[in-house]
Amino acid sequence: MSSELFSEEGNLVLMSWMDEYRKKLTTADAALRAVESDMRVYVHANAAFPGVLLEAMTRRASHVRNVEVTHLLGFGEAHYNRPELLESFRHNALFIGTNMRTAIRQGQADYVPIHLSEVEGLFTGGVMDIDVALLHVSPPDRHGFCSLGVAVETTLNAARCARIKIAQVNDRMPRTFGNTFMHVSEFDALVECSEELPEIPMEPPSEAQRQVAHRVAPLIEDGACLQIGIGGLPNAILPYLADRRNLGVHSETLTDSAIPLLEKGVITGSRKQIDPNKIVLGFVMGTRKFYEFVDDNPAFDFRPSSYCNDPFVIAQNDNVVAINSAVEIDLSGQVVSDSVGTRFVSGFGGQLDFMRGAARSRGGKPIIAITSTTGKNGEVSRIVPFIKQGAGVVTTRADVHYVATEYGVVNLHGKNVRQRAEALIEIAHPRFREMLSDELRKRGWGPDVMAGTTR
């Protein structure tokens, strides 16, 4: 721990928390002895995945049985998911990342379908009691408060509900503002480390994604309040907004793609009705440049998901534009986002939270933005007659408003099933429109779309 933390104008500042901090310092292996058989362990998520503590927990495998490990998306190795450790650890995913998919597909881990806004209620309501919380925090400030850094989401409330709180204190973890702080006195054990956070480089958009972005951008007007996710599509959309004024952000997350708009003063938040002039979000993921950008930056207001993702909170801002993606959409407007058939690939996350929040916002626009096809050569249509067998609906047909592909934007809200199908066929890839139209005729939902006889 740097001595600079304890000095002010060259004089040593005596703080009551310093002795407590030192007493709680230990090794990762010693701290993780707190994990015993039949416990539930909550793990800090996203780019705050506490690798030092997780490696130590995995080394405890021979001493424990039936330990449930639960968390959201996590970046880094999930060694406890190894098949040979199944008797010791079993993962119960609240959101599925790439490091979890194999275990879940092979039946060696589990998945909880739940809206991100409701996850914390599992802990506070006693549905999922937390025995141990593994956290990743910044060094304490001169008042003894550590920041949860780049990821608050469901972690703050999980930690507050946990019987035992263990944190790795990383001098590379940014100090962020908002509801992000825990005092040294709240922790049971502290493990110092100096580790770079996992970097998630910007995914370059494809040509199709750029075309989708070109269609979506006109829906975003000056003063809009944005929720935008991760991946190629968001990275493609944000550059089109460089000429907007006074955009706001109330979002689940944000990535490097927002930096140019922040530096140019496009994102100000000045027209927001709640939390004005603040970028409200639950977590960030990106490169070191972005982590340095949020470090000690009061413009970023990190909040728990129970606030950030609450549809009733979201709706209090006007002109909320929520942009989310999907695996596939059927002709009635049902949106599949967390699975490919019976294979789970992600989770509910905040999609429906923000779709409903934007729908209730005055002037709001909930948008599902997708490329019209997928597969190596675009051989699979994302607009389909039927969702795949075993797939689940994340956003219901009644919640869908705008749908955008590279072929256009349609608004399904208030349309009957025939009108919905006709509209979706219009923005499907041309090579699949005849097939989709044939299916529409078979169902008897309406006249021949391709012949131009709709009314």
C-alpha positions as CSV (number, residue, x, y, z in Angstrom):
1,M,0.0,0.0,0.0
2,S,1.5,3.3,-1.1
3,S,2.5,5.7,1.7
4,E,1.0,8.5,-0.3
5,L,-2.4,7.3,0.6
6,F,-1.7,8.2,4.2
7,S,-0.1,11.5,3.8
8,E,-1.4,15.0,3.2
9,E,0.8,18.0,2.5
10,G,3.8,15.9,3.6
11,N,2.3,15.1,7.0
12,L,1.2,11.7,8.2
13,V,-2.6,11.6,8.6
14,L,-3.7,9.4,11.4
15,M,-6.8,7.5,10.5
16,S,-8.6,5.0,12.6
17,W,-9.1,2.6,9.6
18,M,-5.4,2.1,8.8
19,D,-4.8,-0.4,11.6
20,E,-8.0,-2.3,10.7
21,Y,-6.9,-2.4,7.1
22,R,-3.5,-3.8,8.0
23,K,-5.0,-6.4,10.3
24,K,-7.3,-7.7,7.5
25,L,-4.5,-8.0,5.0
26,T,-3.7,-11.6,4.2
27,T,-2.8,-14.0,1.3
28,A,-5.4,-15.2,-1.2
29,D,-5.1,-18.8,0.0
30,A,-5.6,-17.8,3.6
31,A,-8.6,-15.7,2.8
32,L,-10.3,-18.4,0.7
33,R,-10.2,-20.8,3.6
34,A,-13.5,-19.1,4.5
35,V,-15.1,-21.0,1.7
36,E,-16.5,-24.3,3.0
37,S,-18.6,-27.1,1.6
38,D,-22.3,-26.4,0.7
39,M,-21.7,-22.6,0.6
40,R,-22.9,-20.2,-2.0
41,V,-20.1,-17.8,-3.3
42,Y,-21.0,-14.6,-5.2
43,V,-18.3,-13.3,-7.6
44,H,-17.8,-9.7,-8.8
45,A,-18.6,-9.6,-12.5
46,N,-17.5,-8.2,-15.9
47,A,-14.1,-6.6,-16.0
48,A,-13.9,-6.7,-12.2
49,F,-13.7,-10.5,-12.2
50,P,-11.4,-11.2,-9.2
51,G,-8.9,-13.6,-10.8
52,V,-6.5,-13.7,-7.9
53,L,-9.3,-14.8,-5.5
54,L,-10.8,-17.2,-8.0
55,E,-7.5,-19.0,-8.5
56,A,-7.1,-19.4,-4.8
57,M,-10.7,-20.7,-4.5
58,T,-10.0,-23.2,-7.2
59,R,-6.9,-24.4,-5.3
60,R,-9.3,-25.2,-2.4
61,A,-11.1,-27.8,-4.5
62,S,-9.8,-30.8,-2.6
63,H,-11.2,-29.4,0.7
64,V,-14.7,-28.6,-0.3
65,R,-17.8,-30.2,-1.9
66,N,-21.0,-28.7,-3.4
67,V,-19.9,-25.1,-3.5
68,E,-22.3,-23.0,-5.7
69,V,-20.5,-20.2,-7.6
70,T,-22.8,-17.5,-9.0
71,H,-22.2,-14.3,-10.9
72,L,-23.0,-12.3,-14.0
73,L,-20.8,-12.1,-17.1
74,G,-17.2,-12.5,-16.1
75,F,-14.0,-11.9,-18.2
76,G,-11.2,-14.2,-17.4
77,E,-10.5,-17.8,-16.7
78,A,-13.2,-19.7,-14.8
79,H,-11.0,-22.6,-13.6
80,Y,-13.7,-23.8,-11.1
81,N,-15.7,-24.8,-14.2
82,R,-13.3,-27.6,-15.1
83,P,-15.1,-31.0,-15.3
84,E,-12.7,-32.6,-12.8
85,L,-13.8,-30.1,-10.2
86,L,-17.5,-30.7,-10.6
87,E,-17.9,-32.3,-7.2
88,S,-16.3,-29.3,-5.6
89,F,-17.8,-26.4,-7.5
90,R,-20.9,-25.9,-9.7
91,H,-21.6,-22.6,-11.4
92,N,-25.1,-21.1,-11.4
93,A,-25.0,-18.4,-14.0
94,L,-27.1,-15.2,-13.8
95,F,-25.7,-14.3,-17.2
96,I,-23.6,-16.5,-19.5
97,G,-20.3,-15.5,-20.9
98,T,-18.0,-17.3,-23.3
99,N,-16.1,-18.8,-20.4
100,M,-19.3,-20.5,-19.2
101,R,-21.0,-21.7,-22.3
102,T,-19.3,-25.1,-22.6
103,A,-20.0,-26.1,-19.0
104,I,-23.6,-25.1,-19.3
105,R,-24.0,-26.9,-22.7
106,Q,-22.5,-30.1,-21.2
107,G,-24.8,-30.0,-18.1
108,Q,-21.9,-29.1,-15.7
109,A,-23.3,-25.7,-14.8
110,D,-26.7,-24.0,-14.6
111,Y,-28.4,-20.9,-15.8
112,V,-31.0,-18.6,-14.1
113,P,-33.2,-16.7,-16.5
114,I,-33.8,-13.3,-14.8
115,H,-34.1,-9.6,-15.6
116,L,-31.0,-7.8,-14.5
117,S,-33.1,-5.3,-12.5
118,E,-34.4,-8.2,-10.4
119,V,-31.2,-10.0,-9.6
120,E,-30.5,-8.1,-6.4
121,G,-33.9,-9.0,-5.1
122,L,-32.8,-12.6,-5.0
123,F,-30.2,-11.6,-2.4
124,T,-32.1,-9.0,-0.4
125,G,-35.3,-11.2,-0.4
126,G,-33.5,-14.3,0.8
127,V,-34.1,-16.4,-2.3
128,M,-30.3,-16.7,-2.8
129,D,-28.5,-16.3,0.5
130,I,-24.9,-15.4,0.0
131,D,-22.3,-17.0,2.2
132,V,-19.1,-15.4,0.7
133,A,-18.7,-12.5,-1.7
134,L,-15.5,-12.2,-3.7
135,L,-14.9,-8.6,-4.7
136,H,-12.4,-6.6,-6.7
137,V,-11.8,-3.0,-5.4
138,S,-9.6,0.0,-5.6
139,P,-7.2,0.9,-2.8
140,P,-8.9,2.9,0.1
141,D,-9.0,6.6,-0.1
142,R,-7.9,8.8,2.8
143,H,-11.3,8.1,4.5
144,G,-10.9,4.4,4.2
145,F,-13.4,3.8,1.4
146,C,-12.7,1.4,-1.5
147,S,-14.4,1.7,-4.8
148,L,-16.0,-1.2,-6.7
149,G,-14.4,0.4,-9.7
150,V,-15.6,-0.6,-13.2
151,A,-18.5,-2.8,-12.1
152,V,-21.2,-2.0,-9.5
153,E,-24.2,-3.8,-11.2
154,T,-25.5,-6.4,-8.7
155,T,-22.3,-6.7,-6.7
156,L,-22.8,-3.9,-4.1
157,N,-26.0,-5.3,-2.8
158,A,-24.7,-8.9,-3.0
159,A,-21.8,-7.9,-0.9
160,R,-23.9,-6.1,1.6
161,C,-26.0,-9.3,1.9
162,A,-23.0,-11.7,2.2
163,R,-22.0,-13.1,5.6
164,I,-18.3,-13.0,4.6
165,K,-16.7,-10.3,2.3
166,I,-13.3,-10.9,0.8
167,A,-11.8,-8.3,-1.6
168,Q,-8.7,-8.2,-3.7
169,V,-7.4,-4.6,-3.5
170,N,-5.9,-3.7,-6.9
171,D,-3.9,-0.5,-7.4
172,R,-4.9,-0.8,-11.1
173,M,-8.7,-0.6,-10.3
174,P,-10.1,2.8,-11.2
175,R,-11.8,4.8,-8.4
176,T,-15.3,5.5,-9.7
177,F,-18.1,7.7,-8.4
178,G,-21.7,7.0,-7.6
179,N,-22.9,4.3,-5.3
180,T,-19.6,2.4,-5.6
181,F,-18.0,2.6,-2.2
182,M,-17.4,0.1,0.7
183,H,-15.5,1.0,3.8
184,V,-12.5,-1.0,5.0
185,S,-14.5,-1.9,8.1
186,E,-17.0,-3.8,5.9
187,F,-14.5,-6.4,4.7
188,D,-13.5,-9.6,6.5
189,A,-10.3,-10.1,4.5
190,L,-8.2,-8.1,2.1
191,V,-5.7,-9.3,-0.5
192,E,-3.5,-6.8,-2.2
193,C,-2.5,-7.2,-5.8
194,S,-1.4,-5.3,-8.8
195,E,-3.2,-6.7,-11.9
196,E,-4.2,-5.1,-15.2
197,L,-8.0,-5.4,-15.8
198,P,-9.1,-7.5,-18.7
199,E,-9.4,-5.4,-21.8
200,I,-12.2,-5.9,-24.2
201,P,-11.2,-4.2,-27.5
202,M,-13.8,-2.6,-29.6
203,E,-15.3,-5.0,-32.1
204,P,-15.0,-3.5,-35.5
205,P,-18.4,-3.3,-37.2
206,S,-19.1,-5.2,-40.4
207,E,-20.4,-3.6,-43.5
208,A,-23.9,-4.9,-42.7
209,Q,-23.7,-3.5,-39.2
210,R,-22.7,-0.1,-40.5
211,Q,-25.7,-0.2,-42.8
212,V,-28.0,-1.0,-39.8
213,A,-26.4,1.9,-37.9
214,H,-27.1,4.2,-40.8
215,R,-30.8,3.2,-40.5
216,V,-31.0,3.6,-36.7
217,A,-29.1,6.9,-36.3
218,P,-31.9,9.1,-37.6
219,L,-34.2,7.8,-34.8
220,I,-31.8,9.4,-32.3
221,E,-32.5,13.2,-32.0
222,D,-30.8,16.0,-30.1
223,G,-31.3,15.6,-26.3
224,A,-32.1,11.8,-26.5
225,C,-31.1,9.7,-23.5
226,L,-29.3,6.6,-24.7
227,Q,-29.1,3.0,-23.6
228,I,-26.7,1.2,-25.8
229,G,-25.0,-2.2,-25.4
230,I,-21.7,-3.7,-26.5
231,G,-20.4,-5.2,-29.8
232,G,-20.1,-4.2,-33.4
233,L,-23.6,-2.6,-33.8
234,P,-23.2,0.0,-31.0
235,N,-19.7,0.7,-32.2
236,A,-21.2,1.4,-35.6
237,I,-24.0,3.5,-34.4
238,L,-22.2,6.0,-32.1
239,P,-20.0,7.6,-34.8
240,Y,-23.2,8.6,-36.7
241,L,-24.2,10.8,-33.7
242,A,-21.2,13.2,-33.8
243,D,-23.4,16.1,-34.9
244,R,-26.0,15.6,-32.2
245,R,-26.3,17.9,-29.2
246,N,-26.8,17.3,-25.5
247,L,-27.3,13.5,-25.6
248,G,-27.7,11.8,-22.3
249,V,-26.8,8.3,-21.1
250,H,-28.7,6.1,-18.7
251,S,-27.4,2.7,-19.6
252,E,-26.5,-0.7,-18.3
253,T,-23.0,-0.4,-19.7
254,L,-20.8,1.7,-21.9
255,T,-17.6,1.0,-23.9
256,D,-14.7,2.8,-25.7
257,S,-17.0,3.7,-28.6
258,A,-18.5,6.5,-26.4
259,I,-15.2,8.3,-25.8
260,P,-15.2,10.4,-29.0
261,L,-18.7,11.7,-28.2
262,L,-17.7,12.5,-24.7
263,E,-14.6,14.3,-25.8
264,K,-16.5,16.3,-28.4
265,G,-19.2,17.3,-25.8
266,V,-21.9,15.5,-27.7
267,I,-22.9,13.6,-24.5
268,T,-23.7,16.1,-21.8
269,G,-26.8,14.8,-20.1
270,S,-28.1,18.4,-19.7
271,R,-31.6,17.5,-20.9
272,K,-32.1,14.6,-18.7
273,Q,-35.1,14.8,-16.3
274,I,-33.4,12.6,-13.6
275,D,-29.6,12.5,-12.8
276,P,-28.9,15.5,-15.2
277,N,-25.4,16.0,-16.3
278,K,-24.5,12.5,-15.2
279,I,-23.7,9.3,-17.2
280,V,-25.7,6.8,-15.2
281,L,-24.6,3.2,-15.7
282,G,-23.9,-0.1,-13.9
283,F,-20.6,-1.1,-15.3
284,V,-18.1,-0.4,-18.1
285,M,-15.9,-2.7,-20.2
286,G,-13.3,-1.8,-22.7
287,T,-9.6,-1.0,-23.0
288,R,-7.2,0.6,-20.6
289,K,-7.9,3.9,-22.2
290,F,-11.5,3.8,-21.2
291,Y,-10.7,2.6,-17.6
292,E,-8.4,5.6,-17.3
293,F,-11.2,7.8,-18.7
294,V,-13.6,6.8,-15.9
295,D,-11.0,6.8,-13.2
296,D,-11.8,9.6,-10.7
297,N,-14.2,11.1,-13.2
298,P,-17.3,12.5,-11.5
299,A,-19.3,12.6,-14.8
300,F,-19.8,8.9,-14.4
301,D,-22.4,7.9,-11.9
302,F,-22.2,4.2,-11.2
303,R,-25.4,2.7,-9.7
304,P,-26.7,-0.8,-8.8
305,S,-28.8,-2.5,-11.5
306,S,-31.8,-2.4,-9.2
307,Y,-31.7,1.4,-9.9
308,C,-30.0,1.6,-13.3
309,N,-32.2,-1.0,-14.9
310,D,-35.5,-0.3,-13.2
311,P,-38.0,0.4,-16.0
312,F,-39.8,2.9,-13.8
313,V,-36.6,4.8,-13.2
314,I,-35.6,4.6,-16.9
315,A,-39.0,6.0,-17.9
316,Q,-38.6,9.2,-15.9
317,N,-36.2,10.5,-18.5
318,D,-37.8,11.8,-21.8
319,N,-36.8,10.5,-25.2
320,V,-35.1,7.4,-24.0
321,V,-33.7,5.4,-27.0
322,A,-32.9,1.8,-26.0
323,I,-30.9,-0.1,-28.6
324,N,-30.7,-3.9,-28.2
325,S,-30.0,-6.9,-30.4
326,A,-31.3,-10.4,-30.9
327,V,-30.5,-13.8,-32.1
328,E,-33.7,-14.1,-34.2
329,I,-37.2,-12.6,-34.5
330,D,-40.2,-14.5,-35.7
331,L,-43.0,-13.1,-38.0
332,S,-45.2,-12.2,-35.0
333,G,-42.4,-10.1,-33.4
334,Q,-41.1,-12.5,-30.7
335,V,-37.5,-11.8,-29.9
336,V,-35.0,-14.5,-29.0
337,S,-31.8,-13.1,-27.4
338,D,-30.4,-15.6,-24.9
339,S,-30.3,-18.9,-26.8
340,V,-29.8,-20.6,-30.1
341,G,-32.5,-23.3,-29.9
342,T,-31.8,-25.2,-26.7
343,R,-28.3,-23.9,-26.4
344,F,-28.1,-21.0,-23.9
345,V,-25.5,-18.4,-25.0
346,S,-26.1,-15.3,-22.9
347,G,-28.9,-14.2,-20.6
348,F,-31.9,-11.8,-20.2
349,G,-29.6,-9.1,-19.0
350,G,-31.3,-5.7,-19.2
351,Q,-32.9,-6.0,-22.6
352,L,-36.5,-6.0,-21.5
353,D,-35.8,-3.6,-18.6
354,F,-34.8,-1.0,-21.1
355,M,-37.3,-1.9,-23.8
356,R,-40.1,-1.4,-21.3
357,G,-38.5,1.7,-19.8
358,A,-38.0,3.3,-23.2
359,A,-41.6,2.4,-24.1
360,R,-42.9,4.3,-21.0
361,S,-40.6,7.2,-21.6
362,R,-42.2,10.3,-23.1
363,G,-41.0,10.3,-26.7
364,G,-39.1,7.0,-26.0
365,K,-38.0,4.6,-28.7
366,P,-37.3,0.9,-27.9
367,I,-35.3,-0.5,-30.8
368,I,-34.2,-4.1,-31.7
369,A,-31.3,-3.7,-34.2
370,I,-30.0,-6.7,-36.1
371,T,-28.3,-7.6,-39.3
372,S,-30.8,-9.4,-41.5
373,T,-28.7,-12.6,-41.7
374,T,-26.1,-14.5,-39.8
375,G,-23.7,-17.3,-40.5
376,K,-20.4,-17.3,-42.3
377,N,-21.9,-16.4,-45.7
378,G,-25.2,-14.9,-44.5
379,E,-26.9,-18.2,-45.1
380,V,-29.3,-17.9,-42.1
381,S,-32.1,-15.3,-41.8
382,R,-32.5,-13.6,-38.5
383,I,-36.2,-13.0,-39.4
384,V,-37.7,-16.4,-39.3
385,P,-41.2,-18.1,-39.6
386,F,-40.7,-19.9,-36.3
387,I,-38.2,-19.5,-33.5
388,K,-36.0,-22.5,-33.2
389,Q,-37.2,-25.5,-31.2
390,G,-36.3,-25.0,-27.6
391,A,-35.5,-21.3,-27.9
392,G,-36.9,-18.9,-25.4
393,V,-38.5,-15.5,-25.9
394,V,-36.7,-12.7,-24.0
395,T,-38.7,-9.7,-25.4
396,T,-42.4,-10.6,-26.1
397,R,-44.2,-9.6,-29.2
398,A,-46.2,-7.1,-27.2
399,D,-43.0,-5.3,-26.0
400,V,-41.5,-4.9,-29.5
401,H,-41.6,-1.5,-31.1
402,Y,-38.9,-0.6,-33.6
403,V,-37.0,-3.3,-35.5
404,A,-34.1,-2.3,-37.7
405,T,-32.0,-4.1,-40.2
406,E,-29.8,-2.9,-43.1
407,Y,-32.9,-2.9,-45.2
408,G,-35.0,-0.5,-43.1
409,V,-36.8,0.3,-39.9
410,V,-40.3,-0.7,-39.0
411,N,-42.5,0.0,-36.0
412,L,-44.5,-3.0,-34.9
413,H,-46.3,-1.4,-32.0
414,G,-50.1,-1.5,-32.4
415,K,-49.9,-3.6,-35.6
416,N,-51.8,-6.9,-35.9
417,V,-50.0,-10.1,-36.7
418,R,-50.5,-9.8,-40.4
419,Q,-49.2,-6.2,-40.5
420,R,-46.2,-7.2,-38.3
421,A,-45.3,-10.1,-40.6
422,E,-45.6,-7.9,-43.7
423,A,-43.4,-5.2,-42.1
424,L,-40.7,-7.7,-41.0
425,I,-40.7,-9.3,-44.5
426,E,-40.0,-5.9,-46.0
427,I,-36.7,-5.5,-43.9
428,A,-35.6,-9.2,-44.2
429,H,-32.8,-10.0,-46.6
430,P,-34.2,-10.2,-50.1
431,R,-33.2,-13.8,-50.6
432,F,-35.5,-14.9,-47.8
433,R,-38.5,-12.7,-48.5
434,E,-40.2,-15.2,-50.8
435,M,-39.8,-18.0,-48.2
436,L,-41.2,-15.8,-45.5
437,S,-44.1,-14.6,-47.7
438,D,-45.0,-18.3,-48.5
439,E,-45.2,-19.0,-44.8
440,L,-47.5,-16.0,-44.3
441,R,-49.8,-17.3,-47.0
442,K,-49.8,-20.8,-45.4
443,R,-50.9,-19.4,-42.1
444,G,-53.7,-17.5,-43.7
445,W,-52.6,-14.3,-42.1
446,G,-53.2,-12.2,-45.2
447,P,-52.9,-11.9,-49.0
448,D,-49.8,-12.3,-51.1
449,V,-47.2,-9.9,-49.7
450,M,-44.8,-10.4,-52.6
451,A,-47.5,-9.7,-55.2
452,G,-48.1,-6.3,-53.7
453,T,-51.8,-7.0,-52.9
454,T,-51.7,-6.2,-49.2
455,R,-54.2,-3.7,-47.8
